[in-house]
Amino acid sequence: MDFTPSPRTAELCARTWDFMREHVLPAESALSHHLTPAAHLAGSLQATLAEEARRRGLWNLFLPAFSGLSTLEYAPIAEITGWSPVVAPAAMNCAPPDSGNMEILHLFGTEEQRARWLDPLLDGTIRSAFAMTEPAVASSDAANISTSITRDGDDYVVNGRKWWITGAADPACEIFIVMGKSDPAAPRHRQQSMILVPRDTPGVQILRRLPIFGYWDRQGHSEIVFDNVRVPAANMLAGEGEGFAIAQARLGPGRVHHAMRAIGMAERALALMVERAGSRIAFGDLLVDRGVVRELVARSRIEIDQARLLILHTAWLIDTYGAQRAATEIAAIKVAAPAVATQVIDRAIEIFGAAGVSDDFPLAYFYAAARTLRIVDGPDAVHLRTIARREIRRNRPYVG
């Protein structure tokens, strides 16, 4: 296996770095996502960034069918966007949950569904949300989901409550992909279905927006009630009972993207750590000359590089053998990358002192985001369980 960036990836990475330095990073203060709902992210500056990304050919790079990039080729680009995890992905139209939803619609949508919803998502004229997590059950086990999707003539009726639904409060969000139970009597992983619910459908109620550690991201993560929401049967994705399979298909490449963005956050935290330590004097010496600080820098470098190699290996496996053959590694990067990012960001905060927990630097938000990644798409414990189960069953060439 060879992780050397392809010529096209190298060229796109250089182009992305130019975009980041010239436009994205300077826009961060104006597009501050700290403490208040970020309604302005949909405003003129964000639109200007998106227009610039299009002009530079940095639009929809995450989706192989449209960019021509493999999972491995896109991974380094995802890392670069992680240096500004709110602004850059939105500017390049590769921000979750839209990216995952576009993958679902591309893979499982009908021609009519793709024309109605995928095309405007690819164009960036609308946004979307993925409604799976529920407050009343342990949603780390998808079989627990209690939202009902019931057939009634030519329609389906959706009833249930969801929360932590990212982007749902964005005025540009026009479509929800809702996961619920269509047949509770079916086998465990055939009970769930996914259905398209337009935001303006009667019975859809956004109750509140939820911040994370006091930060608002994409206007918060909403709690939503679906009260006798009636949609046409044609809105079903792939067919009844396919919800779990769709969810699994969505998570393979998407986890590589999440993990590489986490590596990008860690790299920026390390860069800030080194810069700060090289400019601050304590007890007569620069912090960077202290052995304890150098150890923090060295351990961060080792851990970031280890995690990146694991992610690139996983991307290569997905491209070469498919996500199913890479299931263990996909679970592993979901645990490893946020853990490394959280650790490195915490070390940077230690070097910055009180400034590290302020809004003057991105570290506090990075820490909140990295810690949250240990929960989204399934908590660490679920993935560790998966890894351990597969490891216990592994055939070994020799024991003794």
N, C-alpha and C positions, 0 to 999 in steps of 0.2 A: 504494500500500500504506500502511496505517495501523497503527502499532504502539502506539497509545494503548490502554491496558488497558480492556477492556470493563467495564461497571459491576459485573458479577459477579466478574471477576478482581480489580478494585480492592477489592471488599468482602472477598473471600477472602484477599487479601494482608494487609489490615488485621487480619483474624481470625488469620492465621498469625503475624503479628508479635506480636500479643498472646500467643498460645500460646508463642512462642519466648521472649519476655521473662519471662513469668510462670512457665513450667514447664520448657522445654527447657534453656535456658542455665543456670539454677540447678541443674539435675540433672547437668550435665556432670562435675563433680568426683566425684559419687557413682557415676556410670557410667563412670569413667575406663577408657579402652581402652588405656592406656599399658603396655607391657612385659609384661603378664600376660594370659593368655587371658580374654576378657571373658564368662565364663559368666554373670555377674550381669546381662548385658543382657537375658536372658530371664526375669529375676526380677520381684519384685513392683513395683519402681519403674518398670521398663519397661512392665509391664502397666498401671500407673496412668497413665502417659503416653499409652498407646494408648487407654485408656478416655476420657481427657480429649480426645484428638484426635477420637474418634468423637462425643463430646458436642458439640463445636464444629463438626461437619460438615466435618472436615479428613481424611477417610478415603477412600483409593482415588481421589484426585483425578487421578492420572496417566493413568487409563484412560478415554478419551472415552466409551466405551459405558456407563460407570457414572456418570461425573461430568458428562457433557455438555459438558466443556471441550475446545476445540480444542488442538492442539499449541502454538499461539501464546498462547492464553489461559493454559495451564498453566505456560509457561516462567517467568514472574516468580515463581510460587510455588516452583518448583524452585530458583530462585536463593536465595530466603529460606532454604530448608532447608539450602543449602550453607554457611550460617553455622555450622551444627553438623552436619557431614556424616555422622556416625555416629549420633547420637541422634535428630535430627529425622526423617530419612527412615524409620527403623525405627518411630518413634512414630506416623507418619502412614501406615504400610503402603505406602510408595512406594520402599523401598530395593531396589537391585539386589542379587542377581540375581532376586529375587522379582518385581519389577515387569516385567522382560523376560519371565520365564517365564509370568506371568499373561497378557501380551500374546500369547505363542505359543499358550497353551491357548485363549484367547478366539478367536483367528483361525483356528487349525488343529485344535483338539481336537474329538473327537466329543462327542455329547451325554453319553455315559457317562464319557468322560475329563474333561469339564468338571465333571460332578457329583461325581466322585471326588476331583479334585485342585484345580480352579479355585475351586470354592465355598469350601473351607476356607482356601485361600490368600487369597481376598478377605476372608474373615472374620478372618484373622490367627491362626488356631488352629494352623497348621503353617507351616513354611518349606520352601524348595526350593533346588536348586543346578543350575547349568548346566555340564555336563561336556563341554568341547570341547578345551581346550589339552592338549598331550601333551609329555612330556619328551624323547622320542626324535626328534622332528621339529621343523622350523620351522613352528610352528602359525599364523604370520602368513599362510601359504598354506594355506587350508582343504583344498585338494586333497591335501595331504601326510598328512592324518590317517590313522593306521594301525589304530585300533581297529576290529574287525570286528563286523558285525551280520549274522548268518547265519541264514537261514530253516531251520527243522527241524520239519517237520510243522505243528502248530498253534502253534508257539513260534518265537521268535527267540533265538539264543544270542549273548551279547555277550562279547568278549574284548579286553582292552587295558589300557593304563595312562594315567591322566590326572593332571594336577597343576595347582596354583593354582586349585582349584575352591572358590570363595568360599561360605562358609556350610555346607559339607558336614559339618563337625564339630559344628554346632549341634544339640543334642539334639532340637530341634523340627523339624529338616530331615527330611522323610519321603519326598521324591521327587527323583530326578535326571532331568533331560532330557539324554540322552547322544547325542552326535553321533559317528557312525562310518561306515565304508564297508560298504555292503550289496552293491555290484556294482562291483568294481575294473575290470571290462572296459567299463563304460558310458562315455559321453562325460564329460569332465573334471568338469563341474558337475552330473552326474546320478549320481555314484558314492556320494554321501553320503545318509544318512538320519538322522532323529532318532527316538529311542524313549524311552518312559517306563520308568524302572527304580526301583521302590520301594527305599528304603534297606535294608530288612530282607531283601531277596532273597538267598538263599544264593549265595556267591561274591563278594559286594561286600565289599572290604576297604579300610578307611581306614588307610593306612600311617603318615601323620604329618601334623602341622599346620605350615604354613609362615608365619612372620612376615614382614612387609615393613619393611625398615630397622629391625628390632627391635620393631616395633609389631604388636599383634594386633588384627585387625579382624574382627568377626563370628566370633571364635574361630579366626582364621587361615584360611589358604587351603590346602586339603588335597591330598595326593597319594593317589590311589585306584587300586586294581587291580580290574578286572572279570575274574574267573576262571570261565569257563564259566557265566556268569550267564544263567539261562533265564527269559524273561518271555513272556506270551501275545502272539500276533501282534496282538491287538487293542490292544496298547500302542504300536504304530507311529503316528507323527504324520503325517497327511496322505497317507502312502503312500511306498513305496520310491522313492528318488531325489530326494525333495523337501527334503532336509536343507539344501542350500546356499541354496535359495530361502527357506526358513523363516529361516535365519540372517540373510539380507539384510533380510527384512521386520522382524525383531526390532531391527535396528540403527538404523533411521531416527529415529523419535521418541525412542528410548532415548539416542541420541547428543545430542539437544537437552537431555535431562534431565541427562546427565553434564556437558555443557558449562556449563549454567546453574548447576549446583552448584559447579563450579569457579569461576565468576564470584562466587558467594556467598562462597567461601573467600577470594578475592582482595579482595573488599570488606571483609570482616572484618579481613584482614591490613592493609589500608590504614587502616582506622579505628584499629586498634591502633598502627600506625606514627605517625599524627598525634597520638594521645593521648600516647604515650611521648615523642615529640619535644617536645611542649608542656610536659612536666613534668620534663625532665632538663636540667641545666646542665653545660656543659663549657667550660672556658677562659673563664668569665665570662659566657657567653650561653646562652640556651635553644637546644637543638638545632634547634627549629623555625624559629629566626631565621637559621640558617646557609643560605647559598645552595645548598650541595651537597645539603642535606636537602630544601629546597624543590623542587629539581629532581627528586629521587626521588619526592616526592609528586605533582608535576605530571605526570611521565611515567606514573606508575601510573594516575592519573585518566584520561589520554588512552587508554592501552592497554586498560583495563577497558571503557571506553565503546565503543571501536572493536570489541572482541571481542563485546560484548553485542549491538551492532547487527547484526553478522554472524550471530549465533545467531538473533536475532529474525527476520531476513530469511529464514534457512533454515527456521525454523518456519512462516513464512508460505508459503513455497514448498511445503512438505510438505502443508499444509492446502489450498492452492489447486490444486496440480498433481500431488501424490503424491510419494512418496519417490524414485521413479526419476528424475523430472525434477530433483530436488534433489541428485543424487548427488555432484556436485562440491562443493556447499556443505556437505553432510553430512561429507564428507572434510575440508573446510577447517576446520570448527569443531572437529573432533576433534584437529586439530593446534594451532589457534590458542588455544583456551580453556585447555588445560593449560599451554601455554607462557607465556601471560600470567599465569596464577595462580602458576606456579613463580617467575617473575621478580618479581612483586609481593611474594610471601611472602619471597623471598630478600632483597629490600630492607628489609622489615620486620625480618627477623632481624638485618640489619646495624645498624639503629637500636637494637635491643634489646641487641646485644652478646651476652655469654655467656647472659643470661637467655633470649634467643631460641632457643637450642638446648637449653633445659631443658624439663622437664615442667611448669613453673610457668605456662606460657602455651601456647596451642594451635599456635603457629607451627611447631614442629618436626614435629608430626604432620601439619599441613597440607602442609608441604613434601614429606614422604614420600608423602602421598596424591596431591598434584598431580603429582609426578614419576612416580608409578606410572601415572597416567592417560595418560601419553605412551606406554605399552606396552599397556595393556588394550584389548580390542576392536581389536587391530591396532596395531603401532608406527607412529610418525610416518612412517618411511621408506615404508611401504606406502601411506599416504594421500597423501604427497607424490608418489609415483609415479602414483597415480590422477589427481591434480589435473593434473600435468604432461602426462600422456597425453591428457586431455581438452582441455587448453589448446592443445596442439600441433595437435589436429584441429579446433579452432574455426574457423568461417567468419568472416572479418572484412570489414567494409564497405569498407576501403581500406587498402592497404599501399604506402608510397612516400614 
